[in-house]
């Protein structure tokens, strides 16, 4: 038969095909609202996941930069100590 849906009401609901037979207009409106809210929620989740990925990537860059700065600070401290030692050694000869 043309236009007749097959399957149980629950199966059609899972497939996103509502069965409004015997339902009032409020039920149909509520279903439409729920479906719209679900789509809006999905879009918000996608946006938040995109932001989260950006924050994670940004934090990785910050961590790398912080590690590099710590390494350079240690190198500067080591070279400063070496320079101080060389100056002390040279002053003994003069």
Secondary structure, DSSP 8 states (H G I E B T S, - for coil): -TT---S-HHHHHHTT----TT--HHHHHHHHHHHHHHHHHHHHHHHHHHHHHHHHHHHHHHHHHHHHHHHHHHHHHHHHHHHHHHHHHHHHH-
